[in-house]
Amino acid sequence: MNPDSPYAILFDEVKIGPVTAKNRFYQVPHCNGMGRRYPTEMAVMRGVKAEGGWAVIATEQCDIHPTTEVGSQIRLWDDRDIPYLARMTEQVHKHDSLAAIELVHMGYYSSNHESREALMAPSGRPAYMAIPAYARTMDKQDIRDVRRWHKAAALRAKQAGFDIVVVYAGHNLSLAMHFMSPRLNQRTDEYGGSMENRARLFRELIEETKDAVGDTCGVTVRMAVDELMGTRGIMGEREGREVVEMLGELPDLWDVNCSDWKNDSITSRFAEEGFQEPYIKFVKSLTSKPVAGVGRYTSPDRMVSLIKNGVLDMIGAARPAIADPFLPKKIEEGRIEDIRECIGCNNCVASNNQKVPILCTQNPTQGEEWRRGWHPETIAPKDSDDSVLVVGAGAAGLEATRALGQRGYNVTLAEAGTELGGRVGRESTLPGLSAWGRVRDYRAYQISQMATVETYFDSAMDADGVLEAGCSLVALATGARWRRDGTGRSFDNPVPGLTTLAVYSPDDVMAGAEIEGPVVIYDDDHFYMGGVVAEALRARGLEVTIVTPESLVSAHTVFTLEQSRIQTQMLTAGIEIVALHNLTELDSDGATVACIFAGKSRKLAAASVVMVTTMEPVDDLYQALAARQDEWAGHGIRRIIRIGDCLAPGTIAQAVWSGHRFARELGDTNGDEVPYRRENVELSAEY
């Protein structure tokens, strides 16, 4: 790194006990939906981040014993788990980075569906998850057992090649934090009462881990210093400060954040970059040990400010490291404009919560590093003389164009409108979604630097235009439109009475249509759109009611950790919520809705209705071209395919992925073959 660079301070070495991080970039523990089932996928994914310049690469939570078992997470129950995790350390060490492992006993947050072991807690209570189970009060032997299991896991971690062992007390997900919590610990023995007593287990785990592996491994802690629950929980300037004051010099590094997960990984819809700073900034003044923290940081200037102002010593990241595994290297090389910034949509979180390997809206190669061999920064140069026409400059079209240009293909991008972005541009104008514009902005800049790409606006294409364009490959990324007739998950046919009221779609709202109130929104989509449309119309001063057959508004956002905030915000704004109801009929007086269980109907006053039910592909151009397939060869066309929403409407993440896949494969796939490598689950010799 040039010592005169304004970012040089980010590449200072950081001492973490007996090991040294080569710079200040710390990929904090983050879940990934791979875990024990996909160890090679997980290992290669982590290795790519090491290649991208992250000095420390951490695992997700690692279960230490069958009494704390959560489906897809990694484990160190016994020596048989060591080889699986050694794959990761090997990948990380290839690039001179440090491998860290986060050990955890989750107590009453465990599920134990597989192990069937009884749950444990400092004080007896129901299981956290919605399962019919009760966590028993731990006795002294239970506490000794947890300490023993933790130490044994630390020794196995060292054997697997890890350089750092993380003692976990964060996100309300660990026994160490449960013991410190004033609401979860009602014990009267030496592990209850005062904070000194409640932090006793945390202290013991740190001390015993240092005794076991501290000669060669850094021993760090990850702790939520504030639960953002007021007096009900751990408060940063009260209990959080007290813990750091007591234990400040004990670990080799403090990785601090807010709890629980929905606060730590709050979406961009509800918080700006660095929102945690007010809650964690006190920590650095209480310890001489390095401090790491997160905040969805993507700006190197902000990172430098955090270091120089004494807030952090290391820049922690989970989501930004997913969106751009090469973020540190790009800063080091002075390529700031090439950073693929996280948009804070939490699609990565959602996929993990659905127990599948994570994906990313910005980074279509996330999760594909091993199974498809996709690298986030490199792509094979072109291997044909094809020229490519991409029709439509939305998420899929932009990513296809960018990646094709990177490969060296001559690409013509034809956009019917006057702006790039498609639905990304439209949706980024809705309340809280401005950061989503980064999907467009990153790709627009990259394309602008490519000599082999030409972009044309005001260029609506018809079949004749495509056939005469002179390109051998055509990708149609013409997007999708929202239906206005109510057809969706609940109803296969239009809602009766559509002509009796003014009926709109989200496309109309985003286009600025003049809508009269009162407004009824029928949300049968269940992701973010119904909620943001309701907020947008309420912000215009309209009376708004949102109807959904689900029990919660925007129910799918439970997986993105924002549903509770969405519901709270809507109720605070005065939006009426009618859950567990379907919209059954419209007439000049309003909308009739019916309970999905009992069928009982009620009438809602409405001058306008907005249908948020489903999208349908805008594939008229494709159908016209398909009807003329016998003319393709005569015009030099060998393949025309649909990508993104034009093929199948879905998330923006899916559209970006679809565009990227086309650029990698040029649509040349064999449908009879499994298109990616799969992990082979070993067969036991005993059965």
RODRENLO-899439 format. One line per field, with one value per residue (C-alpha): residue number from 1; residue in one letter; x negated, y negated, z negated. Coordinates in steps of 0.25 Angstrom, whole numbers, padded with zeros to 4 digits, always signed. Layout:
N
nr	[NUM	...]
rest	[A	...]
east	[X	...]
north	[Y	...]
up	[Z	...]
END
This chain:
687
nr	[1	2	3	4	5	6	7	8	9	10	11	12	13	14	15	16	17	18	19	20	21	22	23	24	25	26	27	28	29	30	31	32	33	34	35	36	37	38	39	40	41	42	43	44	45	46	47	48	49	50	51	52	53	54	55	56	57	58	59	60	61	62	63	64	65	66	67	68	69	70	71	72	73	74	75	76	77	78	79	80	81	82	83	84	85	86	87	88	89	90	91	92	93	94	95	96	97	98	99	100	101	102	103	104	105	106	107	108	109	110	111	112	113	114	115	116	117	118	119	120	121	122	123	124	125	126	127	128	129	130	131	132	133	134	135	136	137	138	139	140	141	142	143	144	145	146	147	148	149	150	151	152	153	154	155	156	157	158	159	160	161	162	163	164	165	166	167	168	169	170	171	172	173	174	175	176	177	178	179	180	181	182	183	184	185	186	187	188	189	190	191	192	193	194	195	196	197	198	199	200	201	202	203	204	205	206	207	208	209	210	211	212	213	214	215	216	217	218	219	220	221	222	223	224	225	226	227	228	229	230	231	232	233	234	235	236	237	238	239	240	241	242	243	244	245	246	247	248	249	250	251	252	253	254	255	256	257	258	259	260	261	262	263	264	265	266	267	268	269	270	271	272	273	274	275	276	277	278	279	280	281	282	283	284	285	286	287	288	289	290	291	292	293	294	295	296	297	298	299	300	301	302	303	304	305	306	307	308	309	310	311	312	313	314	315	316	317	318	319	320	321	322	323	324	325	326	327	328	329	330	331	332	333	334	335	336	337	338	339	340	341	342	343	344	345	346	347	348	349	350	351	352	353	354	355	356	357	358	359	360	361	362	363	364	365	366	367	368	369	370	371	372	373	374	375	376	377	378	379	380	381	382	383	384	385	386	387	388	389	390	391	392	393	394	395	396	397	398	399	400	401	402	403	404	405	406	407	408	409	410	411	412	413	414	415	416	417	418	419	420	421	422	423	424	425	426	427	428	429	430	431	432	433	434	435	436	437	438	439	440	441	442	443	444	445	446	447	448	449	450	451	452	453	454	455	456	457	458	459	460	461	462	463	464	465	466	467	468	469	470	471	472	473	474	475	476	477	478	479	480	481	482	483	484	485	486	487	488	489	490	491	492	493	494	495	496	497	498	499	500	501	502	503	504	505	506	507	508	509	510	511	512	513	514	515	516	517	518	519	520	521	522	523	524	525	526	527	528	529	530	531	532	533	534	535	536	537	538	539	540	541	542	543	544	545	546	547	548	549	550	551	552	553	554	555	556	557	558	559	560	561	562	563	564	565	566	567	568	569	570	571	572	573	574	575	576	577	578	579	580	581	582	583	584	585	586	587	588	589	590	591	592	593	594	595	596	597	598	599	600	601	602	603	604	605	606	607	608	609	610	611	612	613	614	615	616	617	618	619	620	621	622	623	624	625	626	627	628	629	630	631	632	633	634	635	636	637	638	639	640	641	642	643	644	645	646	647	648	649	650	651	652	653	654	655	656	657	658	659	660	661	662	663	664	665	666	667	668	669	670	671	672	673	674	675	676	677	678	679	680	681	682	683	684	685	686	687]
rest	[M	N	P	D	S	P	Y	A	I	L	F	D	E	V	K	I	G	P	V	T	A	K	N	R	F	Y	Q	V	P	H	C	N	G	M	G	R	R	Y	P	T	E	M	A	V	M	R	G	V	K	A	E	G	G	W	A	V	I	A	T	E	Q	C	D	I	H	P	T	T	E	V	G	S	Q	I	R	L	W	D	D	R	D	I	P	Y	L	A	R	M	T	E	Q	V	H	K	H	D	S	L	A	A	I	E	L	V	H	M	G	Y	Y	S	S	N	H	E	S	R	E	A	L	M	A	P	S	G	R	P	A	Y	M	A	I	P	A	Y	A	R	T	M	D	K	Q	D	I	R	D	V	R	R	W	H	K	A	A	A	L	R	A	K	Q	A	G	F	D	I	V	V	V	Y	A	G	H	N	L	S	L	A	M	H	F	M	S	P	R	L	N	Q	R	T	D	E	Y	G	G	S	M	E	N	R	A	R	L	F	R	E	L	I	E	E	T	K	D	A	V	G	D	T	C	G	V	T	V	R	M	A	V	D	E	L	M	G	T	R	G	I	M	G	E	R	E	G	R	E	V	V	E	M	L	G	E	L	P	D	L	W	D	V	N	C	S	D	W	K	N	D	S	I	T	S	R	F	A	E	E	G	F	Q	E	P	Y	I	K	F	V	K	S	L	T	S	K	P	V	A	G	V	G	R	Y	T	S	P	D	R	M	V	S	L	I	K	N	G	V	L	D	M	I	G	A	A	R	P	A	I	A	D	P	F	L	P	K	K	I	E	E	G	R	I	E	D	I	R	E	C	I	G	C	N	N	C	V	A	S	N	N	Q	K	V	P	I	L	C	T	Q	N	P	T	Q	G	E	E	W	R	R	G	W	H	P	E	T	I	A	P	K	D	S	D	D	S	V	L	V	V	G	A	G	A	A	G	L	E	A	T	R	A	L	G	Q	R	G	Y	N	V	T	L	A	E	A	G	T	E	L	G	G	R	V	G	R	E	S	T	L	P	G	L	S	A	W	G	R	V	R	D	Y	R	A	Y	Q	I	S	Q	M	A	T	V	E	T	Y	F	D	S	A	M	D	A	D	G	V	L	E	A	G	C	S	L	V	A	L	A	T	G	A	R	W	R	R	D	G	T	G	R	S	F	D	N	P	V	P	G	L	T	T	L	A	V	Y	S	P	D	D	V	M	A	G	A	E	I	E	G	P	V	V	I	Y	D	D	D	H	F	Y	M	G	G	V	V	A	E	A	L	R	A	R	G	L	E	V	T	I	V	T	P	E	S	L	V	S	A	H	T	V	F	T	L	E	Q	S	R	I	Q	T	Q	M	L	T	A	G	I	E	I	V	A	L	H	N	L	T	E	L	D	S	D	G	A	T	V	A	C	I	F	A	G	K	S	R	K	L	A	A	A	S	V	V	M	V	T	T	M	E	P	V	D	D	L	Y	Q	A	L	A	A	R	Q	D	E	W	A	G	H	G	I	R	R	I	I	R	I	G	D	C	L	A	P	G	T	I	A	Q	A	V	W	S	G	H	R	F	A	R	E	L	G	D	T	N	G	D	E	V	P	Y	R	R	E	N	V	E	L	S	A	E	Y]
east	[+0000	-0005	-0009	-0003	+0010	+0021	+0025	+0011	+0016	+0026	+0014	+0006	+0004	+0012	+0007	+0017	+0010	+0000	+0004	+0004	+0014	+0008	+0018	+0030	+0041	+0048	+0059	+0067	+0075	+0087	+0096	+0097	+0107	+0096	+0090	+0088	+0096	+0087	+0073	+0066	+0075	+0073	+0058	+0056	+0066	+0058	+0045	+0049	+0051	+0037	+0032	+0040	+0031	+0039	+0028	+0037	+0048	+0058	+0067	+0082	+0086	+0080	+0088	+0079	+0088	+0101	+0108	+0107	+0111	+0117	+0119	+0109	+0098	+0084	+0080	+0069	+0075	+0064	+0051	+0059	+0063	+0049	+0046	+0058	+0054	+0039	+0044	+0047	+0034	+0026	+0034	+0031	+0017	+0014	+0015	+0008	+0020	+0024	+0036	+0045	+0056	+0067	+0071	+0085	+0094	+0108	+0115	+0130	+0128	+0124	+0134	+0128	+0138	+0127	+0121	+0133	+0125	+0133	+0130	+0123	+0123	+0118	+0133	+0144	+0152	+0159	+0151	+0148	+0152	+0167	+0165	+0173	+0160	+0156	+0141	+0138	+0130	+0115	+0109	+0094	+0091	+0097	+0089	+0076	+0080	+0082	+0068	+0062	+0069	+0064	+0050	+0050	+0056	+0045	+0034	+0041	+0041	+0026	+0024	+0033	+0023	+0031	+0022	+0033	+0044	+0056	+0063	+0077	+0087	+0095	+0109	+0116	+0111	+0101	+0102	+0091	+0100	+0112	+0105	+0101	+0116	+0124	+0137	+0132	+0124	+0131	+0121	+0117	+0104	+0090	+0095	+0107	+0110	+0099	+0092	+0079	+0087	+0095	+0082	+0075	+0077	+0073	+0060	+0058	+0060	+0049	+0039	+0040	+0040	+0027	+0021	+0024	+0020	+0015	+0001	+0003	+0017	+0023	+0035	+0045	+0059	+0071	+0081	+0094	+0091	+0106	+0119	+0126	+0137	+0136	+0136	+0141	+0128	+0113	+0111	+0097	+0095	+0099	+0097	+0089	+0079	+0078	+0075	+0064	+0058	+0057	+0052	+0045	+0031	+0035	+0038	+0028	+0039	+0053	+0063	+0075	+0089	+0103	+0113	+0121	+0119	+0130	+0122	+0108	+0112	+0123	+0127	+0124	+0139	+0138	+0123	+0112	+0097	+0091	+0104	+0097	+0086	+0093	+0095	+0081	+0072	+0069	+0062	+0049	+0047	+0048	+0038	+0024	+0028	+0032	+0047	+0055	+0069	+0079	+0088	+0090	+0078	+0074	+0068	+0053	+0053	+0063	+0054	+0042	+0050	+0054	+0039	+0034	+0045	+0042	+0055	+0050	+0037	+0042	+0053	+0063	+0072	+0082	+0091	+0081	+0071	+0082	+0086	+0071	+0061	+0050	+0054	+0040	+0032	+0040	+0037	+0022	+0021	+0028	+0040	+0051	+0061	+0060	+0066	+0079	+0086	+0096	+0110	+0114	+0126	+0123	+0126	+0113	+0120	+0133	+0126	+0119	+0132	+0138	+0127	+0121	+0107	+0107	+0108	+0106	+0113	+0101	+0091	+0097	+0085	+0088	+0090	+0086	+0071	+0069	+0081	+0081	+0067	+0071	+0061	+0066	+0055	+0050	+0057	+0053	+0049	+0059	+0057	+0066	+0067	+0082	+0087	+0098	+0111	+0117	+0131	+0134	+0125	+0131	+0124	+0123	+0119	+0109	+0102	+0102	+0096	+0085	+0081	+0081	+0073	+0063	+0061	+0058	+0071	+0076	+0089	+0101	+0110	+0123	+0132	+0146	+0146	+0137	+0130	+0123	+0128	+0142	+0150	+0137	+0138	+0153	+0153	+0141	+0151	+0160	+0158	+0146	+0141	+0131	+0119	+0124	+0120	+0106	+0110	+0111	+0100	+0089	+0092	+0095	+0081	+0074	+0081	+0077	+0063	+0064	+0060	+0067	+0081	+0090	+0103	+0115	+0126	+0140	+0138	+0151	+0148	+0158	+0156	+0151	+0141	+0135	+0134	+0127	+0118	+0107	+0104	+0102	+0107	+0119	+0123	+0137	+0137	+0151	+0155	+0169	+0181	+0190	+0204	+0216	+0227	+0224	+0219	+0209	+0206	+0220	+0228	+0226	+0236	+0238	+0246	+0260	+0264	+0251	+0258	+0266	+0254	+0240	+0231	+0215	+0203	+0189	+0184	+0195	+0191	+0176	+0180	+0186	+0201	+0211	+0218	+0230	+0233	+0237	+0228	+0229	+0216	+0218	+0204	+0204	+0189	+0184	+0170	+0167	+0175	+0188	+0182	+0174	+0186	+0195	+0184	+0183	+0198	+0199	+0188	+0197	+0207	+0216	+0224	+0219	+0223	+0215	+0221	+0214	+0217	+0205	+0205	+0194	+0191	+0180	+0179	+0167	+0159	+0158	+0147	+0140	+0141	+0150	+0164	+0166	+0160	+0169	+0182	+0178	+0175	+0188	+0197	+0189	+0192	+0207	+0208	+0220	+0216	+0226	+0219	+0224	+0234	+0235	+0241	+0253	+0260	+0260	+0272	+0275	+0276	+0262	+0256	+0261	+0252	+0254	+0247	+0239	+0243	+0258	+0262	+0268	+0269	+0267	+0268	+0256	+0258	+0249	+0248	+0236	+0230	+0216	+0213	+0200	+0202	+0192	+0184	+0185	+0173	+0173	+0169	+0177	+0164	+0159	+0172	+0172	+0158	+0161	+0172	+0161	+0150	+0148	+0143	+0132	+0121	+0123	+0120	+0108	+0115	+0112	+0119	+0130	+0133	+0140	+0133	+0138	+0152	+0155	+0152	+0159	+0162	+0155	+0146	+0135	+0125	+0130	+0130	+0116	+0112	+0120	+0112	+0099	+0102	+0105	+0092	+0084	+0091	+0097	+0109	+0102	+0107	+0111	+0124	+0121	+0109	+0108	+0102	+0093	+0085	+0091	+0085	+0085	+0090	+0082	+0088	+0086	+0080	+0090	+0104]
north	[+0000	-0014	-0020	-0034	-0028	-0033	-0019	-0014	-0013	-0002	+0007	+0006	+0019	+0022	+0031	+0041	+0049	+0058	+0056	+0044	+0039	+0033	+0022	+0016	+0024	+0034	+0043	+0045	+0058	+0059	+0070	+0076	+0087	+0097	+0102	+0117	+0121	+0113	+0112	+0111	+0100	+0093	+0094	+0089	+0077	+0073	+0075	+0065	+0055	+0057	+0056	+0043	+0037	+0039	+0041	+0050	+0059	+0065	+0076	+0075	+0081	+0094	+0103	+0110	+0121	+0129	+0121	+0109	+0113	+0104	+0112	+0106	+0100	+0105	+0114	+0118	+0129	+0138	+0141	+0146	+0132	+0127	+0130	+0123	+0110	+0112	+0110	+0096	+0093	+0098	+0089	+0077	+0080	+0080	+0065	+0062	+0059	+0063	+0073	+0071	+0080	+0075	+0086	+0086	+0093	+0087	+0091	+0089	+0083	+0097	+0106	+0120	+0126	+0136	+0139	+0139	+0134	+0125	+0110	+0103	+0089	+0081	+0081	+0090	+0084	+0088	+0090	+0078	+0084	+0087	+0102	+0109	+0110	+0105	+0101	+0107	+0099	+0102	+0108	+0107	+0119	+0114	+0101	+0110	+0118	+0106	+0101	+0114	+0116	+0102	+0105	+0118	+0110	+0100	+0111	+0117	+0104	+0102	+0116	+0112	+0101	+0089	+0077	+0070	+0075	+0066	+0067	+0063	+0055	+0048	+0047	+0054	+0067	+0072	+0077	+0067	+0055	+0062	+0063	+0048	+0044	+0038	+0043	+0057	+0060	+0061	+0069	+0067	+0074	+0069	+0069	+0060	+0046	+0036	+0034	+0039	+0052	+0052	+0050	+0062	+0072	+0062	+0060	+0075	+0078	+0067	+0071	+0086	+0084	+0076	+0087	+0097	+0091	+0077	+0080	+0081	+0076	+0062	+0063	+0052	+0049	+0045	+0038	+0030	+0018	+0013	+0021	+0008	+0012	+0001	+0006	+0020	+0023	+0021	+0006	+0001	-0010	-0001	+0014	+0014	+0004	+0012	+0025	+0018	+0011	+0024	+0032	+0022	+0027	+0042	+0045	+0042	+0034	+0029	+0031	+0023	+0020	+0019	+0030	+0037	+0041	+0032	+0020	+0024	+0027	+0016	+0014	+0001	-0002	-0005	-0009	-0016	-0011	-0011	-0012	-0004	-0014	-0022	-0008	-0003	-0015	-0014	-0001	-0006	-0015	-0003	+0006	+0006	+0018	+0016	+0014	+0018	+0014	+0015	+0005	+0009	+0001	-0001	-0015	-0015	-0029	-0025	-0014	-0023	-0032	-0021	-0017	-0031	-0035	-0024	-0016	-0004	+0003	+0013	+0011	+0023	+0027	+0038	+0033	+0024	+0036	+0044	+0033	+0031	+0041	+0033	+0020	+0019	+0022	+0011	+0001	+0005	+0004	-0010	-0004	-0011	-0012	+0003	+0006	+0014	+0008	+0016	+0010	+0015	+0023	+0036	+0046	+0053	+0054	+0059	+0070	+0075	+0074	+0083	+0093	+0092	+0086	+0071	+0062	+0048	+0037	+0030	+0042	+0053	+0062	+0063	+0078	+0082	+0081	+0096	+0102	+0094	+0089	+0075	+0065	+0051	+0043	+0052	+0058	+0066	+0057	+0059	+0072	+0069	+0058	+0055	+0041	+0040	+0031	+0029	+0023	+0016	+0009	+0014	+0023	+0035	+0027	+0018	+0030	+0038	+0026	+0024	+0038	+0040	+0027	+0032	+0045	+0036	+0038	+0027	+0024	+0015	+0011	+0006	-0001	-0006	-0017	-0028	-0023	-0010	-0001	+0003	+0008	+0005	-0010	-0010	-0003	-0011	-0023	-0016	-0019	-0013	-0006	-0017	-0008	+0002	-0008	-0003	+0009	+0000	-0010	+0001	+0007	-0006	-0011	+0002	+0002	-0012	-0008	+0003	+0000	+0012	+0008	-0002	-0007	-0012	-0019	-0022	-0009	+0000	+0012	+0020	+0034	+0027	+0019	+0031	+0039	+0028	+0024	+0033	+0040	+0055	+0056	+0048	+0047	+0042	+0035	+0028	+0029	+0032	+0024	+0024	+0030	+0021	+0031	+0038	+0051	+0057	+0068	+0068	+0066	+0072	+0062	+0047	+0041	+0038	+0024	+0018	+0008	+0002	-0005	-0011	+0000	-0001	+0007	+0004	-0001	-0012	-0016	-0017	-0024	-0035	-0032	-0042	-0032	-0036	-0032	-0024	-0013	+0002	+0009	+0024	+0031	+0045	+0044	+0044	+0038	+0024	+0017	+0017	+0010	-0001	-0004	-0006	-0015	-0023	-0025	-0029	-0039	-0046	-0048	-0037	-0028	-0014	+0000	+0012	+0026	+0039	+0053	+0055	+0053	+0042	+0031	+0034	+0048	+0052	+0041	+0050	+0056	+0043	+0039	+0027	+0031	+0026	+0012	+0012	+0015	+0005	-0006	-0004	-0004	-0016	-0023	-0020	-0010	+0000	+0015	+0025	+0039	+0053	+0047	+0048	+0038	+0044	+0033	+0019	+0010	-0005	-0006	+0001	+0014	+0027	+0035	+0049	+0056	+0068	+0077	+0074	+0067	+0056	+0043	+0029	+0016	+0006	-0008	-0010	-0020	-0013	+0001	+0005	+0019	+0025	+0039	+0044	+0040	+0046	+0046	+0035	+0045	+0041	+0038	+0052	+0059	+0051	+0055	+0070	+0070	+0066	+0076	+0081	+0067	+0066	+0073	+0065	+0053	+0059	+0062	+0075	+0073	+0064	+0066	+0059	+0055	+0048	+0045	+0047	+0061	+0063	+0051	+0052	+0044	+0034	+0044	+0054	+0045	+0041	+0056	+0059	+0048	+0053	+0067	+0064	+0056	+0068	+0079	+0071	+0079	+0091	+0101	+0116	+0118	+0132	+0130	+0125	+0111	+0111	+0119	+0125	+0129	+0144	+0148	+0160	+0173	+0179	+0193	+0197	+0198]
up	[+0000	+0004	-0010	-0004	-0001	-0010	-0013	-0017	-0032	-0028	-0024	-0037	-0044	-0057	-0068	-0073	-0084	-0078	-0064	-0055	-0045	-0032	-0032	-0039	-0031	-0039	-0033	-0045	-0048	-0039	-0035	-0021	-0021	-0017	-0030	-0032	-0020	-0010	-0016	-0003	+0002	-0011	-0011	+0003	+0000	-0012	-0004	+0007	-0004	-0008	+0006	+0006	-0005	-0018	-0029	-0038	-0032	-0043	-0042	-0046	-0060	-0063	-0072	-0082	-0087	-0084	-0095	-0086	-0072	-0061	-0047	-0037	-0046	-0047	-0059	-0067	-0075	-0074	-0066	-0054	-0051	-0050	-0035	-0031	-0037	-0033	-0019	-0022	-0029	-0018	-0008	-0017	-0019	-0005	-0005	-0018	-0025	-0039	-0041	-0053	-0059	-0067	-0078	-0084	-0093	-0090	-0102	-0101	-0087	-0082	-0075	-0077	-0067	-0063	-0076	-0084	-0096	-0107	-0105	-0116	-0122	-0134	-0139	-0134	-0122	-0109	-0097	-0089	-0076	-0073	-0078	-0089	-0098	-0111	-0115	-0129	-0139	-0139	-0151	-0155	-0148	-0135	-0136	-0138	-0126	-0117	-0121	-0118	-0105	-0101	-0104	-0097	-0085	-0086	-0085	-0073	-0066	-0069	-0063	-0051	-0048	-0053	-0058	-0066	-0075	-0078	-0091	-0087	-0095	-0085	-0078	-0090	-0084	-0094	-0109	-0112	-0109	-0115	-0128	-0127	-0124	-0135	-0130	-0126	-0139	-0152	-0159	-0174	-0174	-0170	-0155	-0158	-0164	-0162	-0148	-0154	-0157	-0144	-0136	-0143	-0132	-0121	-0129	-0131	-0117	-0113	-0123	-0120	-0105	-0107	-0116	-0106	-0093	-0096	-0094	-0079	-0076	-0078	-0088	-0085	-0089	-0081	-0091	-0089	-0098	-0097	-0094	-0090	-0100	-0110	-0125	-0121	-0115	-0115	-0113	-0107	-0117	-0129	-0128	-0115	-0121	-0134	-0127	-0118	-0130	-0138	-0126	-0117	-0117	-0117	-0103	-0091	-0084	-0086	-0074	-0079	-0074	-0077	-0080	-0075	-0060	-0055	-0061	-0058	-0043	-0042	-0027	-0020	-0020	-0034	-0037	-0031	-0030	-0044	-0052	-0063	-0066	-0078	-0085	-0084	-0084	-0099	-0098	-0092	-0104	-0114	-0108	-0102	-0093	-0079	-0076	-0064	-0060	-0049	-0042	-0028	-0025	-0010	-0010	-0012	-0016	-0027	-0031	-0033	-0041	-0051	-0052	-0054	-0064	-0073	-0071	-0065	-0062	-0052	-0042	-0043	-0032	-0029	-0018	-0011	-0011	-0004	+0006	+0009	+0004	+0011	+0004	-0004	+0009	+0017	+0006	+0005	+0021	+0021	+0028	+0019	+0031	+0033	+0019	+0021	+0009	+0000	+0002	-0012	-0006	-0015	-0004	-0009	-0023	-0017	-0010	-0022	-0030	-0020	-0022	-0008	-0004	-0004	+0008	+0010	+0019	+0022	+0023	+0032	+0030	+0015	+0012	+0026	+0023	+0022	+0028	+0041	+0041	+0041	+0036	+0032	+0040	+0051	+0062	+0074	+0087	+0099	+0106	+0118	+0128	+0124	+0123	+0113	+0113	+0099	+0099	+0086	+0076	+0063	+0053	+0062	+0074	+0067	+0061	+0074	+0081	+0070	+0069	+0085	+0086	+0076	+0084	+0096	+0104	+0113	+0106	+0111	+0099	+0104	+0094	+0098	+0087	+0084	+0071	+0067	+0056	+0059	+0047	+0038	+0042	+0039	+0026	+0021	+0021	+0010	-0005	-0010	+0002	+0008	+0005	+0015	+0026	+0024	+0032	+0044	+0041	+0039	+0052	+0060	+0056	+0060	+0073	+0076	+0075	+0086	+0100	+0105	+0100	+0106	+0099	+0107	+0100	+0106	+0113	+0112	+0120	+0128	+0135	+0148	+0141	+0133	+0146	+0153	+0142	+0147	+0134	+0133	+0118	+0112	+0098	+0095	+0082	+0084	+0069	+0063	+0059	+0047	+0050	+0046	+0046	+0033	+0038	+0030	+0019	+0013	+0026	+0040	+0046	+0046	+0034	+0037	+0039	+0045	+0053	+0042	+0035	+0039	+0038	+0038	+0037	+0031	+0045	+0045	+0031	+0035	+0047	+0038	+0042	+0035	+0026	+0018	+0003	-0004	+0002	+0000	+0003	+0005	+0002	+0007	+0010	-0004	-0002	-0003	+0008	+0001	-0012	-0004	+0005	-0007	-0013	-0001	+0001	-0014	-0012	-0002	-0013	-0009	-0018	-0015	-0019	-0015	-0014	-0014	-0015	-0024	-0039	-0037	-0028	-0018	-0024	-0016	-0022	-0035	-0028	-0025	-0040	-0037	-0039	-0053	-0049	-0036	-0045	-0055	-0045	-0038	-0051	-0056	-0043	-0044	-0034	-0037	-0036	-0032	-0034	-0031	-0020	-0005	+0004	+0010	+0018	+0022	+0024	+0025	+0009	+0007	+0005	-0002	-0010	-0016	-0027	-0021	-0032	-0035	-0022	-0030	-0021	-0024	-0015	-0015	-0009	+0003	+0014	+0020	+0019	+0021	+0025	+0020	+0024	+0035	+0046	+0061	+0071	+0081	+0092	+0104	+0112	+0109	+0113	+0126	+0129	+0125	+0136	+0146	+0141	+0156	+0159	+0148	+0156	+0168	+0160	+0153	+0140	+0133	+0120	+0114	+0099	+0088	+0075	+0062	+0060	+0074	+0072	+0058	+0049	+0035	+0027	+0032	+0027	+0036	+0048	+0045	+0044	+0057	+0065	+0059	+0063	+0077	+0078	+0073	+0081	+0093	+0091	+0095	+0085	+0085	+0078	+0076	+0067	+0053	+0055	+0043	+0034	+0021	+0008	+0006	-0008	-0013	-0016	-0030	-0030	-0041	-0037]
END
